[in-house]
Amino acid sequence: MNDIAHNAFAFIIGLGFLIFIHEAGHFLVAKLFGVRVLVFSFGFGKRLFGFHHGDTDYRVSIFPLGGYVRMAGDTPEESVAGSPDEFLSKPKWQRFLILFAGPAMNIVIAIGFVAALAMVGHEEYDISPVIKSVTAGMPAAKAGLRPGDRIVEINGEEMKAYDDVRLTFSMNAGTPLRVTYLRNGVRYTTTFTPVHAEAEYGPIGRAGVTYGLDPIVNRVEPGSVAQKAGLQPGDRILSANGKPVESMEDFAKIAGDEAQVKKPVSVVVARGTQNLNVTLAPPADVRDATRGVVPPTTYFKLSLFPALRYSVQENWKMLDLAMTAISRMVRGRASVKELSGPFSIAKISGDMLRRGPLEFLGLLAMISLQLGVMNLLPIPVLDGGHIMILVIEGIARRDLSLRVKERIQQLGFAVLATLMIVVLYNDVITNFMRMRNG
């Protein structure tokens, strides 16, 4: 399967599933309150096949991207309540819950997927937020940061790991950040602004710092040349072929170099108070750049309730980042170019599916959370826009006129359509340029 077909397949099954779950939320709560559901469709467009049960046509439609629910009396034109089983005949609180159920299902799915991943468990690299190198002329260098500095806070938010720092920098291009770091045990604070840069999946912010795995042997793979050479957990690699090693990436670059990978590598390691000289033979697999040395890792696995608590915390963190991104665009500090369009999402989906089902599930959790939250925004056409109208009518204690509702829907559609066109245009242009440049 070529890359484009693979990406399209991952995009369709991923986003299609999440939208279908969203619509299933509306459907289930509508049924719970006795609303007559006319159509529950998997996919859009022409009906392919299905069956009728009661008043509902359960169908599969030609375009498999998501689905939709059509309830009796759920359009602005039907502003006057008809029979008791129509949407508009139900009390406002029931209509509110029906509308809220779709985004709520996406949020529940996000929490469930992240909790499931935590319960399955995984091994992850243990990368501390200690700077390995600083690029001259970049914001971090201008602010005085140096290799060895440990970033502990950004804008008052604790940075526990490298991923926290990387994500914060990448999400805040053009935004001044107050960075607190430790140098030789002394706490310092500086301010700098990450610059805009183009990455594999779109524009991000860069500060000009790199991190790396400490060159410490966590364990050695059974039967590897590292095991045969006598390397032990806790050994710290000081040099390879006479070149200093500051990180595991340095070691992998030297030992896995195309010209060197088929030759022995002379390594100096610190073990306790001793420095030992060790020779690592060529690996059986030339792709084994570290010759069987496994860098520092942490095995992460939780039981049910701790996993759920962890999932809520992680999803809240992602929600906070999403709200920060929206706020930056509203204030003019970010561009709509930072929004991912269908081609970019398809590429990311394909890449995650290639890495494995767990990575793909993690991506779906993130997208599901964003779908849920975005649909709750008070934008006409979206669920949040309908909820906003219900709230206004509840406060005013009277229904808005059909004319007002139509104008609101038309405005919302125009805004949303314009945004989609801009995002799609940027997405097409960006991906075209990437393909042209290889």
C-alpha positions as CSV (number, residue, x, y, z in Angstrom):
1,M,0.0,0.0,0.0
2,N,1.6,3.3,-1.0
3,D,1.9,6.2,1.4
4,I,-1.1,8.2,0.0
5,A,-3.5,5.3,0.2
6,H,-2.2,4.3,3.6
7,N,-2.6,7.9,4.9
8,A,-6.1,8.1,3.4
9,F,-7.1,4.7,5.0
10,A,-5.8,5.8,8.5
11,F,-7.6,9.2,8.1
12,I,-10.9,7.6,7.1
13,I,-11.0,4.9,9.8
14,G,-9.7,7.3,12.5
15,L,-11.7,10.5,11.9
16,G,-14.7,8.5,10.6
17,F,-14.9,6.5,13.8
18,L,-14.6,9.6,16.0
19,I,-17.4,11.5,14.1
20,F,-19.6,8.4,14.2
21,I,-19.1,8.1,17.9
22,H,-20.0,11.8,18.2
23,E,-23.3,11.3,16.3
24,A,-24.0,8.2,18.3
25,G,-24.0,10.4,21.4
26,H,-26.7,12.6,20.0
27,F,-28.6,9.5,18.8
28,L,-28.6,7.6,22.2
29,V,-29.7,10.6,24.3
30,A,-32.3,11.6,21.7
31,K,-33.7,8.0,22.0
32,L,-33.5,8.2,25.8
33,F,-35.8,11.3,25.8
34,G,-38.2,9.8,23.2
35,V,-37.3,12.0,20.2
36,R,-38.2,10.4,16.9
37,V,-34.9,9.8,15.0
38,L,-35.5,9.7,11.3
39,V,-32.0,8.7,10.1
40,F,-28.8,7.4,11.8
41,S,-26.2,7.1,9.1
42,F,-22.6,5.8,9.0
43,G,-21.1,8.1,6.4
44,F,-22.6,10.9,4.2
45,G,-24.2,11.1,0.8
46,K,-26.1,8.5,-1.1
47,R,-27.6,5.6,0.9
48,L,-25.8,2.3,0.0
49,F,-27.7,-0.1,2.2
50,G,-29.3,-0.4,5.7
51,F,-32.5,-1.3,7.4
52,H,-35.5,0.3,9.1
53,H,-36.4,-0.3,12.7
54,G,-39.3,1.7,14.1
55,D,-39.1,5.2,12.8
56,T,-35.4,5.1,12.1
57,D,-33.5,4.4,8.9
58,Y,-30.2,2.8,9.9
59,R,-28.0,3.2,6.9
60,V,-24.5,3.1,5.5
61,S,-23.8,6.0,3.0
62,I,-21.3,6.3,0.3
63,F,-18.7,8.6,1.9
64,P,-17.4,6.8,5.0
65,L,-16.1,9.9,6.8
66,G,-18.2,10.0,10.0
67,G,-22.0,10.0,10.0
68,Y,-25.0,12.1,11.0
69,V,-28.3,11.9,12.9
70,R,-31.5,13.5,11.6
71,M,-34.2,14.0,14.2
72,A,-37.8,15.1,13.6
73,G,-38.2,18.8,14.1
74,D,-34.5,19.7,14.5
75,T,-34.1,22.4,11.8
76,P,-34.6,26.1,12.2
77,E,-37.4,26.0,9.6
78,E,-39.3,23.8,12.0
79,S,-39.3,26.4,14.7
80,V,-42.8,25.6,15.9
81,A,-43.0,22.5,18.0
82,G,-45.2,19.8,16.4
83,S,-45.9,16.3,17.8
84,P,-44.6,15.4,21.3
85,D,-41.8,13.2,19.8
86,E,-40.1,16.0,17.9
87,F,-36.9,17.7,19.0
88,L,-38.4,21.1,19.4
89,S,-41.3,19.7,21.5
90,K,-38.9,18.6,24.2
91,P,-38.0,20.9,27.2
92,K,-34.9,23.0,26.8
93,W,-32.9,21.0,29.3
94,Q,-33.5,17.8,27.3
95,R,-32.5,19.5,24.0
96,F,-29.4,20.8,25.8
97,L,-28.4,17.3,26.9
98,I,-29.0,15.9,23.4
99,L,-26.8,18.6,21.9
100,F,-24.2,18.2,24.6
101,A,-24.1,14.4,24.2
102,G,-22.1,14.4,21.0
103,P,-19.1,16.4,22.2
104,A,-19.3,14.6,25.6
105,M,-18.9,11.2,23.8
106,N,-15.7,12.5,22.2
107,I,-14.4,13.7,25.5
108,V,-15.3,10.3,27.1
109,I,-13.5,8.5,24.3
110,A,-10.4,10.6,24.8
111,I,-10.3,9.8,28.5
112,G,-11.0,6.1,27.9
113,F,-8.3,5.7,25.2
114,V,-5.6,7.5,27.3
115,A,-6.6,5.4,30.3
116,A,-6.4,2.2,28.3
117,L,-2.9,3.1,27.0
118,A,-1.8,3.7,30.6
119,M,-3.2,0.3,31.6
120,V,-1.5,-1.5,28.8
121,G,1.8,0.1,29.7
122,H,4.8,1.1,27.7
123,E,8.5,1.8,27.9
124,E,9.5,5.4,27.3
125,Y,12.8,7.2,27.1
126,D,13.7,9.1,30.2
127,I,14.8,12.5,28.9
128,S,15.2,15.1,31.5
129,P,14.8,18.9,30.6
130,V,18.5,19.5,30.7
131,I,19.9,21.4,27.7
132,K,22.5,19.5,25.7
133,S,23.3,22.2,23.2
134,V,22.2,25.8,22.3
135,T,22.1,27.1,18.7
136,A,23.9,30.4,18.3
137,G,21.7,33.3,17.3
138,M,18.5,31.6,18.4
139,P,16.2,32.9,21.2
140,A,17.6,30.7,24.0
141,A,21.2,31.6,23.2
142,K,20.4,35.3,23.1
143,A,18.7,34.9,26.5
144,G,21.8,33.4,28.0
145,L,20.9,29.7,28.3
146,R,23.8,27.3,28.2
147,P,24.4,23.5,27.9
148,G,23.8,21.9,31.3
149,D,21.0,24.3,32.3
150,R,17.9,22.5,33.6
151,I,14.6,24.2,32.7
152,V,12.3,23.8,35.7
153,E,9.4,26.3,34.9
154,I,7.9,28.1,31.9
155,N,5.4,30.9,32.7
156,G,5.1,29.4,36.2
157,E,4.2,25.9,34.9
158,E,6.5,23.1,36.2
159,M,8.5,21.3,33.5
160,K,9.0,17.7,34.7
161,A,10.4,16.2,31.4
162,Y,11.8,17.2,28.1
163,D,8.4,16.6,26.3
164,D,6.9,19.3,28.5
165,V,9.5,21.9,27.4
166,R,9.4,20.8,23.8
167,L,5.6,21.1,23.6
168,T,5.5,24.5,25.3
169,F,8.1,25.9,22.9
170,S,6.4,24.5,19.8
171,M,3.0,25.8,20.8
172,N,4.1,29.3,21.5
173,A,5.8,30.7,18.4
174,G,5.9,34.5,18.6
175,T,4.8,34.5,22.3
176,P,7.2,35.8,25.0
177,L,7.9,33.1,27.6
178,R,9.2,33.5,31.2
179,V,11.7,30.6,31.6
180,T,13.1,29.5,34.9
181,Y,16.2,27.3,35.0
182,L,18.8,25.8,37.3
183,R,22.6,26.4,36.7
184,N,25.0,24.8,39.2
185,G,22.1,24.6,41.7
186,V,21.3,28.3,41.4
187,R,17.8,29.4,40.1
188,Y,17.7,32.0,37.3
189,T,14.8,33.5,35.3
190,T,14.9,34.9,31.7
191,T,12.4,35.8,29.0
192,F,12.6,35.0,25.3
193,T,10.2,34.4,22.4
194,P,10.3,31.2,20.3
195,V,10.6,31.9,16.6
196,H,8.3,30.5,13.9
197,A,9.8,27.5,12.1
198,E,8.5,24.9,9.6
199,A,8.4,21.3,10.9
200,E,7.3,18.0,9.4
201,Y,3.7,18.5,10.3
202,G,3.4,22.2,10.1
203,P,4.6,25.5,11.6
204,I,5.9,25.4,15.2
205,G,7.9,27.5,17.6
206,R,11.7,26.9,18.2
207,A,13.9,28.2,20.9
208,G,17.2,26.8,19.6
209,V,17.9,24.2,22.3
210,T,18.4,20.4,22.0
211,Y,18.1,17.7,24.6
212,G,19.3,14.2,24.6
213,L,19.4,10.9,26.5
214,D,22.1,10.7,29.1
215,P,24.8,8.2,27.8
216,I,24.1,5.8,30.6
217,V,23.5,2.1,30.0
218,N,20.1,1.2,31.3
219,R,20.4,-2.4,30.1
220,V,22.0,-4.4,27.3
221,E,20.0,-6.5,24.8
222,P,20.6,-10.3,25.3
223,G,23.1,-11.6,22.8
224,S,24.2,-8.2,21.6
225,V,27.8,-7.1,21.1
226,A,27.4,-4.8,24.1
227,Q,26.6,-7.8,26.3
228,K,29.5,-9.8,24.9
229,A,31.8,-6.9,25.6
230,G,30.8,-6.8,29.2
231,L,28.9,-3.5,29.4
232,Q,26.6,-3.4,32.5
233,P,23.6,-1.3,33.7
234,G,24.8,1.9,35.2
235,D,27.9,2.3,33.0
236,R,28.3,5.8,31.7
237,I,29.8,6.2,28.2
238,L,32.5,8.9,28.2
239,S,33.9,8.6,24.7
240,A,33.7,6.5,21.5
241,N,36.7,6.2,19.1
242,G,38.4,9.0,21.1
243,K,35.5,11.4,20.6
244,P,33.7,12.8,23.7
245,V,30.1,11.5,24.2
246,E,27.7,13.9,25.9
247,S,24.5,12.1,25.0
248,M,23.3,8.7,23.7
249,E,22.7,10.4,20.4
250,D,26.4,11.3,20.2
251,F,27.3,7.6,20.8
252,A,24.7,6.3,18.2
253,K,26.1,8.8,15.7
254,I,29.6,7.6,16.1
255,A,28.9,3.9,16.5
256,G,26.2,3.8,13.8
257,D,28.0,5.9,11.2
258,E,27.8,4.3,7.8
259,A,31.5,4.1,7.5
260,Q,32.0,2.9,11.1
261,V,29.0,0.5,11.6
262,K,30.9,-2.5,10.2
263,K,34.0,-1.8,12.3
264,P,34.8,-2.2,16.0
265,V,34.3,0.8,18.2
266,S,36.6,1.7,21.1
267,V,34.6,2.9,24.1
268,V,35.6,4.4,27.4
269,V,33.0,3.9,30.2
270,A,32.8,5.0,33.8
271,R,31.9,2.3,36.2
272,G,31.9,3.4,39.8
273,T,35.2,5.1,40.4
274,Q,36.9,3.4,37.5
275,N,37.2,4.2,33.8
276,L,37.2,1.1,31.6
277,N,38.2,0.6,27.9
278,V,35.8,-1.6,26.0
279,T,35.7,-2.6,22.4
280,L,32.4,-3.2,20.7
281,A,32.4,-5.5,17.7
282,P,30.3,-4.7,14.6
283,P,26.6,-5.5,15.2
284,A,24.8,-8.3,13.4
285,D,22.2,-5.8,12.3
286,V,23.7,-2.6,10.8
287,R,20.6,-0.7,11.9
288,D,21.6,-1.2,15.6
289,A,23.3,2.1,16.0
290,T,23.9,1.6,19.8
291,R,25.1,-2.0,19.4
292,G,22.7,-3.4,21.9
293,V,22.9,-0.5,24.5
294,V,19.5,0.5,25.8
295,P,19.5,4.1,27.1
296,P,17.7,5.3,30.2
297,T,14.0,4.3,30.1
298,T,11.0,4.2,32.4
299,Y,8.3,1.5,32.2
300,F,4.9,3.2,32.7
301,K,1.8,1.1,33.7
302,L,-1.2,1.9,35.9
303,S,-4.2,0.1,37.3
304,L,-7.7,1.2,36.5
305,F,-8.4,4.0,38.8
306,P,-4.9,5.6,38.7
307,A,-5.1,5.3,34.9
308,L,-8.4,7.2,34.8
309,R,-7.0,9.9,37.1
310,Y,-3.9,10.1,35.0
311,S,-6.0,10.3,31.8
312,V,-8.1,13.2,33.2
313,Q,-4.9,15.1,34.1
314,E,-3.4,14.5,30.6
315,N,-6.5,15.4,28.8
316,W,-6.8,18.6,30.9
317,K,-3.3,19.4,29.9
318,M,-4.1,18.9,26.2
319,L,-7.3,21.0,26.7
320,D,-5.2,23.8,28.2
321,L,-2.8,23.7,25.3
322,A,-5.8,23.8,22.8
323,M,-7.3,26.8,24.6
324,T,-4.0,28.5,24.6
325,A,-3.7,28.0,20.8
326,I,-7.2,29.4,20.2
327,S,-6.5,32.4,22.5
328,R,-3.3,33.1,20.6
329,M,-5.2,33.2,17.3
330,V,-7.9,35.4,18.7
331,R,-5.3,37.8,20.0
332,G,-3.4,37.8,16.6
333,R,-0.3,36.1,18.0
334,A,-0.9,33.0,15.9
335,S,-1.9,32.3,12.3
336,V,-4.5,29.9,11.0
337,K,-1.6,28.3,9.2
338,E,-0.9,26.5,12.5
339,L,-4.3,24.7,12.1
340,S,-3.9,21.2,10.6
341,G,-6.1,20.5,7.5
342,P,-7.2,17.1,6.2
343,F,-4.0,16.4,4.2
344,S,-1.8,17.1,7.3
345,I,-4.1,15.1,9.6
346,A,-4.0,12.2,7.1
347,K,-0.2,12.2,7.0
348,I,0.0,12.3,10.8
349,S,-2.6,9.5,11.0
350,G,-0.7,7.4,8.4
351,D,2.6,7.9,10.3
352,M,1.1,6.9,13.6
353,L,-0.6,3.8,12.2
354,R,2.8,2.7,10.7
355,R,4.3,3.0,14.2
356,G,1.7,0.7,15.7
357,P,-1.8,0.5,17.0
358,L,-0.9,2.1,20.4
359,E,0.5,5.2,18.8
360,F,-2.5,5.5,16.5
361,L,-4.9,5.1,19.5
362,G,-3.0,7.9,21.2
363,L,-3.5,10.2,18.2
364,L,-7.2,9.4,18.1
365,A,-7.5,10.3,21.8
366,M,-6.0,13.7,21.1
367,I,-8.2,14.3,18.0
368,S,-11.3,13.2,19.8
369,L,-10.7,15.6,22.7
370,Q,-10.2,18.5,20.2
371,L,-13.4,17.5,18.3
372,G,-15.4,17.5,21.5
373,V,-14.0,20.8,22.7
374,M,-14.3,22.6,19.3
375,N,-17.9,21.5,18.9
376,L,-18.7,23.1,22.3
377,L,-17.4,26.5,21.1
378,P,-20.3,29.0,20.9
379,I,-20.1,29.1,17.1
380,P,-23.4,28.9,15.2
381,V,-23.8,25.7,13.1
382,L,-21.7,23.8,15.7
383,D,-23.3,22.1,18.8
384,G,-22.0,24.9,20.9
385,G,-23.8,27.4,18.8
386,H,-27.1,25.6,19.2
387,I,-26.5,25.3,23.0
388,M,-25.7,29.1,23.1
389,I,-29.1,29.8,21.5
390,L,-30.8,27.6,24.0
391,V,-29.1,29.4,26.9
392,I,-30.1,32.8,25.4
393,E,-33.7,31.7,25.1
394,G,-33.6,30.3,28.6
395,I,-32.4,33.6,30.0
396,A,-34.8,35.7,27.9
397,R,-37.6,33.2,28.7
398,R,-38.8,33.3,25.1
399,D,-37.8,31.7,21.9
400,L,-35.9,33.7,19.3
401,S,-37.7,34.3,16.0
402,L,-37.2,32.1,13.0
403,R,-35.6,35.1,11.1
404,V,-33.0,35.6,13.9
405,K,-32.2,31.9,14.1
406,E,-31.7,31.8,10.3
407,R,-29.4,34.9,10.4
408,I,-27.3,33.4,13.2
409,Q,-27.0,30.0,11.3
410,Q,-26.1,31.8,8.1
411,L,-23.4,33.9,9.9
412,G,-22.0,30.8,11.6
413,F,-21.9,28.9,8.3
414,A,-20.1,31.8,6.5
415,V,-17.5,32.1,9.3
416,L,-16.9,28.3,9.4
417,A,-16.8,27.9,5.6
418,T,-14.3,30.8,5.3
419,L,-12.1,29.2,8.0
420,M,-12.3,25.8,6.3
421,I,-11.4,27.3,2.9
422,V,-8.3,29.1,4.4
423,V,-7.2,26.0,6.3
424,L,-7.7,23.8,3.2
425,Y,-5.8,26.2,1.0
426,N,-2.9,26.4,3.4
427,D,-2.9,22.7,3.8
428,V,-2.8,22.0,0.1
429,I,-0.1,24.6,-0.6
430,T,2.1,23.4,2.3
431,N,1.9,19.7,1.4
432,F,2.4,20.5,-2.3
433,M,5.6,22.4,-1.4
434,R,6.8,19.5,0.8
435,M,6.3,17.0,-2.0
436,R,8.0,19.3,-4.6
437,N,11.0,19.7,-2.3
438,G,11.1,16.1,-1.5
